[in-house]
Amino acid sequence: MDRFTDRVAIVTGAGGGVGRATAQRLASEGAKVALIDVNRDGLEETNALIEADKGFAQTFQCDVSDAGAVGQTVATLTDAVGAPSVLCNVAGIVNYGRSEDYSFETWQKIIAVNLTGAFFMSQAVLPSLVETKGSIVNVASMAGALSVPYAPAYSASKGGMIALTKSMAKEFSDRGVRINAIAPGAINTQMLGVPFPEDASQEVMGLVPFTPFGASTPEEIAALIAYLASNETRFLSGAIIPVDGASS
């Protein structure tokens, strides 16, 4: 498949997990991929995997929660790689804890990376996407719509991502930019191993929705991201696509 031949795609969180799988998928379909992450080693590993598969990628270390760094990085990668036509906001972090004990610092960091970072990236890239009639794919979560206990900041950030997607999709509908989101359930990445509080109520945890499908793979999520980013979904915008094994 060559749905992204000669197109420039930005992938945040590209140092591992879903971000890495997404970058690899887009590169395999011909995209010139700009890899963004705070994790320099992870970026280099992703870049090496793409180059080994004869794809094109370039790394850019950046904290997406830093507006100044985002603006500079987008300007630099545009000069180096070209005007982007795809943005995949994948970068995200999680921490579980009892809400009454949850620190402001933890709350602030998760919101900053998961939600504000996606806004900063979108804001910086949208002028190019208007010119290229491009697409944004945001990675939200079932936690943004369902009841996931002990995840106040993560749930709030992903609920915000859903609302942000819908708002911006409407705003840019007359300028040819499509903006969609996916809402995964459990994914087999390092984030799946982040522990819940040791004293979490078993009664409460029993209310968390699970599915016999188990966890999805990063590659399965990447396949859907690539589809939404491609021109095959020309008439799809403002959609939130669940990928949660029917747990919702």
C-alpha positions as protocol buffer text, in pm:
chain_id: "A"
residue {
  index: 1
  type: MET
  ca { x: 0 y: 0 z: 0 }
}
residue {
  index: 2
  type: ASP
  ca { x: 121 y: 350 z: -81 }
}
residue {
  index: 3
  type: ARG
  ca { x: -148 y: 573 z: 69 }
}
residue {
  index: 4
  type: PHE
  ca { x: 110 y: 817 z: 206 }
}
residue {
  index: 5
  type: THR
  ca { x: 368 y: 834 z: -71 }
}
residue {
  index: 6
  type: ASP
  ca { x: 553 y: 1170 z: -59 }
}
residue {
  index: 7
  type: ARG
  ca { x: 336 y: 1288 z: 232 }
}
residue {
  index: 8
  type: VAL
  ca { x: 490 y: 1415 z: 554 }
}
residue {
  index: 9
  type: ALA
  ca { x: 345 y: 1269 z: 873 }
}
residue {
  index: 10
  type: ILE
  ca { x: 422 y: 1372 z: 1231 }
}
residue {
  index: 11
  type: VAL
  ca { x: 386 y: 1113 z: 1506 }
}
residue {
  index: 12
  type: THR
  ca { x: 420 y: 1211 z: 1871 }
}
residue {
  index: 13
  type: GLY
  ca { x: 507 y: 950 z: 2130 }
}
residue {
  index: 14
  type: ALA
  ca { x: 709 y: 780 z: 1857 }
}
residue {
  index: 15
  type: GLY
  ca { x: 968 y: 644 z: 2099 }
}
residue {
  index: 16
  type: GLY
  ca { x: 767 y: 328 z: 2167 }
}
residue {
  index: 17
  type: GLY
  ca { x: 430 y: 157 z: 2191 }
}
residue {
  index: 18
  type: VAL
  ca { x: 149 y: 280 z: 1969 }
}
residue {
  index: 19
  type: GLY
  ca { x: 354 y: 579 z: 1853 }
}
residue {
  index: 20
  type: ARG
  ca { x: 633 y: 354 z: 1726 }
}
residue {
  index: 21
  type: ALA
  ca { x: 389 y: 116 z: 1556 }
}
residue {
  index: 22
  type: THR
  ca { x: 210 y: 410 z: 1393 }
}
residue {
  index: 23
  type: ALA
  ca { x: 534 y: 559 z: 1265 }
}
residue {
  index: 24
  type: GLN
  ca { x: 639 y: 224 z: 1122 }
}
residue {
  index: 25
  type: ARG
  ca { x: 301 y: 173 z: 955 }
}
residue {
  index: 26
  type: LEU
  ca { x: 297 y: 517 z: 793 }
}
residue {
  index: 27
  type: ALA
  ca { x: 657 y: 482 z: 676 }
}
residue {
  index: 28
  type: SER
  ca { x: 580 y: 140 z: 527 }
}
residue {
  index: 29
  type: GLU
  ca { x: 309 y: 309 z: 321 }
}
residue {
  index: 30
  type: GLY
  ca { x: 545 y: 572 z: 182 }
}
residue {
  index: 31
  type: ALA
  ca { x: 524 y: 857 z: 433 }
}
residue {
  index: 32
  type: LYS
  ca { x: 817 y: 1072 z: 535 }
}
residue {
  index: 33
  type: VAL
  ca { x: 774 y: 1045 z: 910 }
}
residue {
  index: 34
  type: ALA
  ca { x: 882 y: 1304 z: 1164 }
}
residue {
  index: 35
  type: LEU
  ca { x: 930 y: 1120 z: 1494 }
}
residue {
  index: 36
  type: ILE
  ca { x: 865 y: 1322 z: 1811 }
}
residue {
  index: 37
  type: ASP
  ca { x: 924 y: 1213 z: 2170 }
}
residue {
  index: 38
  type: VAL
  ca { x: 1111 y: 1319 z: 2484 }
}
residue {
  index: 39
  type: ASN
  ca { x: 1283 y: 979 z: 2486 }
}
residue {
  index: 40
  type: ARG
  ca { x: 1593 y: 1015 z: 2269 }
}
residue {
  index: 41
  type: ASP
  ca { x: 1690 y: 647 z: 2290 }
}
residue {
  index: 42
  type: GLY
  ca { x: 1338 y: 540 z: 2197 }
}
residue {
  index: 43
  type: LEU
  ca { x: 1337 y: 776 z: 1900 }
}
residue {
  index: 44
  type: GLU
  ca { x: 1664 y: 633 z: 1771 }
}
residue {
  index: 45
  type: GLU
  ca { x: 1533 y: 278 z: 1805 }
}
residue {
  index: 46
  type: THR
  ca { x: 1218 y: 364 z: 1609 }
}
residue {
  index: 47
  type: ASN
  ca { x: 1422 y: 541 z: 1344 }
}
residue {
  index: 48
  type: ALA
  ca { x: 1651 y: 239 z: 1308 }
}
residue {
  index: 49
  type: LEU
  ca { x: 1354 y: 5 z: 1266 }
}
residue {
  index: 50
  type: ILE
  ca { x: 1205 y: 224 z: 993 }
}
residue {
  index: 51
  type: GLU
  ca { x: 1535 y: 261 z: 810 }
}
residue {
  index: 52
  type: ALA
  ca { x: 1589 y: -116 z: 827 }
}
residue {
  index: 53
  type: ASP
  ca { x: 1256 y: -152 z: 648 }
}
residue {
  index: 54
  type: LYS
  ca { x: 1371 y: 96 z: 380 }
}
residue {
  index: 55
  type: GLY
  ca { x: 1145 y: 372 z: 509 }
}
residue {
  index: 56
  type: PHE
  ca { x: 1218 y: 739 z: 573 }
}
residue {
  index: 57
  type: ALA
  ca { x: 1212 y: 898 z: 917 }
}
residue {
  index: 58
  type: GLN
  ca { x: 1379 y: 1179 z: 1104 }
}
residue {
  index: 59
  type: THR
  ca { x: 1389 y: 1226 z: 1481 }
}
residue {
  index: 60
  type: PHE
  ca { x: 1301 y: 1537 z: 1679 }
}
residue {
  index: 61
  type: GLN
  ca { x: 1332 y: 1531 z: 2057 }
}
residue {
  index: 62
  type: CYS
  ca { x: 1058 y: 1750 z: 2201 }
}
residue {
  index: 63
  type: ASP
  ca { x: 835 y: 1782 z: 2509 }
}
residue {
  index: 64
  type: VAL
  ca { x: 490 y: 1833 z: 2362 }
}
residue {
  index: 65
  type: SER
  ca { x: 373 y: 2006 z: 2680 }
}
residue {
  index: 66
  type: ASP
  ca { x: 618 y: 2294 z: 2610 }
}
residue {
  index: 67
  type: ALA
  ca { x: 452 y: 2534 z: 2366 }
}
residue {
  index: 68
  type: GLY
  ca { x: 779 y: 2705 z: 2272 }
}
residue {
  index: 69
  type: ALA
  ca { x: 955 y: 2376 z: 2205 }
}
residue {
  index: 70
  type: VAL
  ca { x: 662 y: 2252 z: 1997 }
}
residue {
  index: 71
  type: GLY
  ca { x: 661 y: 2564 z: 1779 }
}
residue {
  index: 72
  type: GLN
  ca { x: 1034 y: 2545 z: 1720 }
}
residue {
  index: 73
  type: THR
  ca { x: 1025 y: 2172 z: 1650 }
}
residue {
  index: 74
  type: VAL
  ca { x: 743 y: 2201 z: 1398 }
}
residue {
  index: 75
  type: ALA
  ca { x: 927 y: 2485 z: 1220 }
}
residue {
  index: 76
  type: THR
  ca { x: 1248 y: 2283 z: 1214 }
}
residue {
  index: 77
  type: LEU
  ca { x: 1090 y: 1963 z: 1085 }
}
residue {
  index: 78
  type: THR
  ca { x: 895 y: 2153 z: 820 }
}
residue {
  index: 79
  type: ASP
  ca { x: 1220 y: 2298 z: 687 }
}
residue {
  index: 80
  type: ALA
  ca { x: 1393 y: 1960 z: 708 }
}
residue {
  index: 81
  type: VAL
  ca { x: 1125 y: 1721 z: 586 }
}
residue {
  index: 82
  type: GLY
  ca { x: 849 y: 1930 z: 428 }
}
residue {
  index: 83
  type: ALA
  ca { x: 503 y: 2063 z: 510 }
}
residue {
  index: 84
  type: PRO
  ca { x: 311 y: 1802 z: 708 }
}
residue {
  index: 85
  type: SER
  ca { x: -22 y: 1667 z: 588 }
}
residue {
  index: 86
  type: VAL
  ca { x: -76 y: 1422 z: 876 }
}
residue {
  index: 87
  type: LEU
  ca { x: -49 y: 1468 z: 1253 }
}
residue {
  index: 88
  type: CYS
  ca { x: -92 y: 1174 z: 1489 }
}
residue {
  index: 89
  type: ASN
  ca { x: -120 y: 1285 z: 1851 }
}
residue {
  index: 90
  type: VAL
  ca { x: -21 y: 965 z: 2028 }
}
residue {
  index: 91
  type: ALA
  ca { x: 199 y: 1086 z: 2316 }
}
residue {
  index: 92
  type: GLY
  ca { x: 47 y: 1001 z: 2653 }
}
residue {
  index: 93
  type: ILE
  ca { x: 125 y: 904 z: 3011 }
}
residue {
  index: 94
  type: VAL
  ca { x: -80 y: 751 z: 3291 }
}
residue {
  index: 95
  type: ASN
  ca { x: -75 y: 732 z: 3670 }
}
residue {
  index: 96
  type: TYR
  ca { x: -331 y: 569 z: 3898 }
}
residue {
  index: 97
  type: GLY
  ca { x: -407 y: 683 z: 4250 }
}
residue {
  index: 98
  type: ARG
  ca { x: -679 y: 756 z: 4501 }
}
residue {
  index: 99
  type: SER
  ca { x: -836 y: 1088 z: 4410 }
}
residue {
  index: 100
  type: GLU
  ca { x: -813 y: 1225 z: 4765 }
}
residue {
  index: 101
  type: ASP
  ca { x: -437 y: 1160 z: 4766 }
}
residue {
  index: 102
  type: TYR
  ca { x: -364 y: 1262 z: 4408 }
}
residue {
  index: 103
  type: SER
  ca { x: -88 y: 1525 z: 4387 }
}
residue {
  index: 104
  type: PHE
  ca { x: -132 y: 1843 z: 4189 }
}
residue {
  index: 105
  type: GLU
  ca { x: 203 y: 1784 z: 4021 }
}
residue {
  index: 106
  type: THR
  ca { x: 89 y: 1447 z: 3887 }
}
residue {
  index: 107
  type: TRP
  ca { x: -245 y: 1589 z: 3775 }
}
residue {
  index: 108
  type: GLN
  ca { x: -75 y: 1880 z: 3601 }
}
residue {
  index: 109
  type: LYS
  ca { x: 182 y: 1665 z: 3420 }
}
residue {
  index: 110
  type: ILE
  ca { x: -72 y: 1417 z: 3282 }
}
residue {
  index: 111
  type: ILE
  ca { x: -307 y: 1690 z: 3159 }
}
residue {
  index: 112
  type: ALA
  ca { x: -10 y: 1878 z: 3011 }
}
residue {
  index: 113
  type: VAL
  ca { x: 121 y: 1584 z: 2809 }
}
residue {
  index: 114
  type: ASN
  ca { x: -201 y: 1407 z: 2714 }
}
residue {
  index: 115
  type: LEU
  ca { x: -430 y: 1700 z: 2639 }
}
residue {
  index: 116
  type: THR
  ca { x: -245 y: 2031 z: 2628 }
}
residue {
  index: 117
  type: GLY
  ca { x: 35 y: 1871 z: 2428 }
}
residue {
  index: 118
  type: ALA
  ca { x: -210 y: 1753 z: 2164 }
}
residue {
  index: 119
  type: PHE
  ca { x: -352 y: 2105 z: 2143 }
}
residue {
  index: 120
  type: PHE
  ca { x: -7 y: 2264 z: 2112 }
}
residue {
  index: 121
  type: MET
  ca { x: 89 y: 2021 z: 1835 }
}
residue {
  index: 122
  type: SER
  ca { x: -238 y: 2074 z: 1649 }
}
residue {
  index: 123
  type: GLN
  ca { x: -213 y: 2451 z: 1683 }
}
residue {
  index: 124
  type: ALA
  ca { x: 140 y: 2450 z: 1540 }
}
residue {
  index: 125
  type: VAL
  ca { x: 65 y: 2212 z: 1251 }
}
residue {
  index: 126
  type: LEU
  ca { x: -281 y: 2332 z: 1144 }
}
residue {
  index: 127
  type: PRO
  ca { x: -158 y: 2610 z: 911 }
}
residue {
  index: 128
  type: SER
  ca { x: 25 y: 2345 z: 707 }
}
residue {
  index: 129
  type: LEU
  ca { x: -270 y: 2107 z: 722 }
}
residue {
  index: 130
  type: VAL
  ca { x: -499 y: 2377 z: 582 }
}
residue {
  index: 131
  type: GLU
  ca { x: -263 y: 2413 z: 287 }
}
residue {
  index: 132
  type: THR
  ca { x: -222 y: 2037 z: 234 }
}
residue {
  index: 133
  type: LYS
  ca { x: -588 y: 1953 z: 316 }
}
residue {
  index: 134
  type: GLY
  ca { x: -452 y: 1721 z: 577 }
}
residue {
  index: 135
  type: SER
  ca { x: -568 y: 1516 z: 871 }
}
residue {
  index: 136
  type: ILE
  ca { x: -524 y: 1487 z: 1247 }
}
residue {
  index: 137
  type: VAL
  ca { x: -575 y: 1161 z: 1435 }
}
residue {
  index: 138
  type: ASN
  ca { x: -588 y: 1189 z: 1813 }
}
residue {
  index: 139
  type: VAL
  ca { x: -548 y: 896 z: 2049 }
}
residue {
  index: 140
  type: ALA
  ca { x: -809 y: 930 z: 2322 }
}
residue {
  index: 141
  type: SER
  ca { x: -922 y: 635 z: 2536 }
}
residue {
  index: 142
  type: MET
  ca { x: -1228 y: 451 z: 2657 }
}
residue {
  index: 143
  type: ALA
  ca { x: -1130 y: 606 z: 2993 }
}
residue {
  index: 144
  type: GLY
  ca { x: -1248 y: 939 z: 2853 }
}
residue {
  index: 145
  type: ALA
  ca { x: -1604 y: 815 z: 2822 }
}
residue {
  index: 146
  type: LEU
  ca { x: -1644 y: 526 z: 3069 }
}
residue {
  index: 147
  type: SER
  ca { x: -1599 y: 490 z: 3443 }
}
residue {
  index: 148
  type: VAL
  ca { x: -1237 y: 398 z: 3514 }
}
residue {
  index: 149
  type: PRO
  ca { x: -1159 y: 437 z: 3885 }
}
residue {
  index: 150
  type: TYR
  ca { x: -835 y: 571 z: 4030 }
}
residue {
  index: 151
  type: ALA
  ca { x: -753 y: 755 z: 3706 }
}
residue {
  index: 152
  type: PRO
  ca { x: -876 y: 1112 z: 3763 }
}
residue {
  index: 153
  type: ALA
  ca { x: -616 y: 1293 z: 3552 }
}
residue {
  index: 154
  type: TYR
  ca { x: -591 y: 1032 z: 3277 }
}
residue {
  index: 155
  type: SER
  ca { x: -970 y: 1009 z: 3241 }
}
residue {
  index: 156
  type: ALA
  ca { x: -1003 y: 1387 z: 3240 }
}
residue {
  index: 157
  type: SER
  ca { x: -729 y: 1424 z: 2979 }
}
residue {
  index: 158
  type: LYS
  ca { x: -885 y: 1166 z: 2747 }
}
residue {
  index: 159
  type: GLY
  ca { x: -1234 y: 1305 z: 2793 }
}
residue {
  index: 160
  type: GLY
  ca { x: -1086 y: 1640 z: 2704 }
}
residue {
  index: 161
  type: MET
  ca { x: -924 y: 1487 z: 2397 }
}
residue {
  index: 162
  type: ILE
  ca { x: -1264 y: 1367 z: 2279 }
}
residue {
  index: 163
  type: ALA
  ca { x: -1415 y: 1712 z: 2325 }
}
residue {
  index: 164
  type: LEU
  ca { x: -1113 y: 1881 z: 2164 }
}
residue {
  index: 165
  type: THR
  ca { x: -1142 y: 1654 z: 1861 }
}
residue {
  index: 166
  type: LYS
  ca { x: -1508 y: 1733 z: 1810 }
}
residue {
  index: 167
  type: SER
  ca { x: -1461 y: 2106 z: 1860 }
}
residue {
  index: 168
  type: MET
  ca { x: -1168 y: 2142 z: 1622 }
}
residue {
  index: 169
  type: ALA
  ca { x: -1323 y: 1913 z: 1361 }
}
residue {
  index: 170
  type: LYS
  ca { x: -1623 y: 2144 z: 1342 }
}
residue {
  index: 171
  type: GLU
  ca { x: -1405 y: 2456 z: 1337 }
}
residue {
  index: 172
  type: PHE
  ca { x: -1189 y: 2336 z: 1047 }
}
residue {
  index: 173
  type: SER
  ca { x: -1463 y: 2161 z: 848 }
}
residue {
  index: 174
  type: ASP
  ca { x: -1479 y: 2448 z: 599 }
}
residue {
  index: 175
  type: ARG
  ca { x: -1101 y: 2447 z: 547 }
}
residue {
  index: 176
  type: GLY
  ca { x: -1059 y: 2087 z: 439 }
}
residue {
  index: 177
  type: VAL
  ca { x: -888 y: 1952 z: 752 }
}
residue {
  index: 178
  type: ARG
  ca { x: -1027 y: 1628 z: 896 }
}
residue {
  index: 179
  type: ILE
  ca { x: -985 y: 1564 z: 1268 }
}
residue {
  index: 180
  type: ASN
  ca { x: -1080 y: 1230 z: 1424 }
}
residue {
  index: 181
  type: ALA
  ca { x: -994 y: 1031 z: 1734 }
}
residue {
  index: 182
  type: ILE
  ca { x: -977 y: 671 z: 1839 }
}
residue {
  index: 183
  type: ALA
  ca { x: -1070 y: 552 z: 2188 }
}
residue {
  index: 184
  type: PRO
  ca { x: -881 y: 232 z: 2265 }
}
residue {
  index: 185
  type: GLY
  ca { x: -931 y: 3 z: 2559 }
}
residue {
  index: 186
  type: ALA
  ca { x: -634 y: -193 z: 2692 }
}
residue {
  index: 187
  type: ILE
  ca { x: -330 y: -201 z: 2465 }
}
residue {
  index: 188
  type: ASN
  ca { x: -34 y: -433 z: 2515 }
}
residue {
  index: 189
  type: THR
  ca { x: 227 y: -163 z: 2587 }
}
residue {
  index: 190
  type: GLN
  ca { x: 430 y: -58 z: 2890 }
}
residue {
  index: 191
  type: MET
  ca { x: 139 y: 157 z: 3006 }
}
residue {
  index: 192
  type: LEU
  ca { x: -63 y: -160 z: 3061 }
}
residue {
  index: 193
  type: GLY
  ca { x: 172 y: -248 z: 3344 }
}
residue {
  index: 194
  type: VAL
  ca { x: 122 y: 75 z: 3541 }
}
residue {
  index: 195
  type: PRO
  ca { x: -17 y: -41 z: 3877 }
}
residue {
  index: 196
  type: PHE
  ca { x: -339 y: 57 z: 4045 }
}
residue {
  index: 197
  type: PRO
  ca { x: -316 y: 157 z: 4414 }
}
residue {
  index: 198
  type: GLU
  ca { x: -228 y: -133 z: 4642 }
}
residue {
  index: 199
  type: ASP
  ca { x: -533 y: -58 z: 4856 }
}
residue {
  index: 200
  type: ALA
  ca { x: -772 y: -29 z: 4560 }
}
residue {
  index: 201
  type: SER
  ca { x: -1118 y: -157 z: 4645 }
}
residue {
  index: 202
  type: GLN
  ca { x: -1177 y: -496 z: 4485 }
}
residue {
  index: 203
  type: GLU
  ca { x: -1548 y: -416 z: 4474 }
}
residue {
  index: 204
  type: VAL
  ca { x: -1476 y: -101 z: 4276 }
}
residue {
  index: 205
  type: MET
  ca { x: -1224 y: -272 z: 4049 }
}
residue {
  index: 206
  type: GLY
  ca { x: -1488 y: -534 z: 3972 }
}
residue {
  index: 207
  type: LEU
  ca { x: -1689 y: -261 z: 3804 }
}
residue {
  index: 208
  type: VAL
  ca { x: -1415 y: -185 z: 3551 }
}
residue {
  index: 209
  type: PRO
  ca { x: -1527 y: -302 z: 3205 }
}
residue {
  index: 210
  type: PHE
  ca { x: -1325 y: -589 z: 3063 }
}
residue {
  index: 211
  type: THR
  ca { x: -1365 y: -795 z: 2749 }
}
residue {
  index: 212
  type: PRO
  ca { x: -1276 y: -1151 z: 2646 }
}
residue {
  index: 213
  type: PHE
  ca { x: -1087 y: -998 z: 2353 }
}
residue {
  index: 214
  type: GLY
  ca { x: -816 y: -894 z: 2600 }
}
residue {
  index: 215
  type: ALA
  ca { x: -565 y: -623 z: 2507 }
}
residue {
  index: 216
  type: SER
  ca { x: -511 y: -506 z: 2150 }
}
residue {
  index: 217
  type: THR
  ca { x: -166 y: -476 z: 1996 }
}
residue {
  index: 218
  type: PRO
  ca { x: 3 y: -148 z: 1901 }
}
residue {
  index: 219
  type: GLU
  ca { x: 1 y: -265 z: 1540 }
}
residue {
  index: 220
  type: GLU
  ca { x: -377 y: -309 z: 1542 }
}
residue {
  index: 221
  type: ILE
  ca { x: -419 y: 45 z: 1672 }
}
residue {
  index: 222
  type: ALA
  ca { x: -168 y: 177 z: 1419 }
}
residue {
  index: 223
  type: ALA
  ca { x: -364 y: 20 z: 1134 }
}
residue {
  index: 224
  type: LEU
  ca { x: -675 y: 216 z: 1231 }
}
residue {
  index: 225
  type: ILE
  ca { x: -478 y: 538 z: 1276 }
}
residue {
  index: 226
  type: ALA
  ca { x: -334 y: 498 z: 926 }
}
residue {
  index: 227
  type: TYR
  ca { x: -680 y: 438 z: 783 }
}
residue {
  index: 228
  type: LEU
  ca { x: -822 y: 750 z: 948 }
}
residue {
  index: 229
  type: ALA
  ca { x: -524 y: 957 z: 834 }
}
residue {
  index: 230
  type: SER
  ca { x: -554 y: 841 z: 475 }
}
residue {
  index: 231
  type: ASN
  ca { x: -766 y: 982 z: 196 }
}
residue {
  index: 232
  type: GLU
  ca { x: -985 y: 672 z: 215 }
}
residue {
  index: 233
  type: THR
  ca { x: -1175 y: 845 z: 494 }
}
residue {
  index: 234
  type: ARG
  ca { x: -1228 y: 1172 z: 307 }
}
residue {
  index: 235
  type: PHE
  ca { x: -1581 y: 1219 z: 443 }
}
residue {
  index: 236
  type: LEU
  ca { x: -1503 y: 1124 z: 805 }
}
residue {
  index: 237
  type: SER
  ca { x: -1436 y: 1401 z: 1056 }
}
residue {
  index: 238
  type: GLY
  ca { x: -1528 y: 1461 z: 1418 }
}
residue {
  index: 239
  type: ALA
  ca { x: -1562 y: 1087 z: 1477 }
}
residue {
  index: 240
  type: ILE
  ca { x: -1456 y: 904 z: 1792 }
}
residue {
  index: 241
  type: ILE
  ca { x: -1388 y: 541 z: 1703 }
}
residue {
  index: 242
  type: PRO
  ca { x: -1389 y: 292 z: 1992 }
}
residue {
  index: 243
  type: VAL
  ca { x: -1131 y: 13 z: 1975 }
}
residue {
  index: 244
  type: ASP
  ca { x: -1211 y: -161 z: 2301 }
}
residue {
  index: 245
  type: GLY
  ca { x: -1335 y: -510 z: 2220 }
}
residue {
  index: 246
  type: ALA
  ca { x: -1696 y: -409 z: 2287 }
}
residue {
  index: 247
  type: SER
  ca { x: -1622 y: -327 z: 2652 }
}
residue {
  index: 248
  type: SER
  ca { x: -1820 y: -6 z: 2610 }
}
